């Protein structure tokens, strides 16, 4: 195969992997239980506070 074709295929593969990462992150964010996030945020969990604000305004 030509080197240019391999570079293009590698670039496409990187884009697909990046897209899968962000889609997985979005699904994890939207499927998290709001009651559990609210509970953790009230008890001082800083990550839960950030997640709570992302739920409010995605």
C-alpha positions in Angstrom: 0.0 0.0 0.0 1.0 3.5 -0.5 2.2 5.4 2.5 -0.3 8.2 2.0 -3.2 5.8 2.1 -1.9 4.4 5.4 -1.6 7.9 6.9 -5.1 8.7 5.9 -6.4 5.4 7.4 -4.6 6.1 10.6 -6.1 9.6 10.7 -9.6 8.2 10.2 -9.0 5.7 12.9 -7.8 8.4 15.3 -11.0 10.4 14.6 -13.2 7.4 15.2 -11.5 6.7 18.5 -11.8 10.3 19.6 -15.4 10.4 18.7 -16.1 7.2 20.7 -14.4 8.7 23.7 -16.5 11.8 23.6 -19.7 9.9 23.0 -19.0 7.6 25.9 -18.3 10.6 28.1 -21.6 12.2 27.1 -23.6 9.0 27.8 -21.9 8.6 31.2 -22.8 12.2 32.0 -26.4 12.0 31.0 -27.1 8.5 32.5 -25.7 9.4 36.0 -28.4 9.4 38.7 -29.2 13.0 39.6 -30.2 12.1 43.2 -26.8 10.5 43.8 -25.0 13.5 42.3 -27.0 15.9 44.4 -26.2 13.8 47.6 -22.5 13.7 46.9 -22.4 17.4 46.0 -24.1 18.3 49.3 -21.5 16.3 51.2 -18.5 18.2 49.7 -17.5 16.1 46.6 -16.0 18.6 44.2 -16.4 16.3 41.2 -20.1 15.9 42.0 -20.4 19.7 42.1 -18.9 20.0 38.7 -21.1 17.2 37.4 -24.2 18.8 38.9 -23.4 22.1 37.1 -22.9 20.2 33.8 -26.3 18.5 34.3 -27.9 21.9 34.8 -26.3 23.4 31.6 -24.9 20.8 29.2 
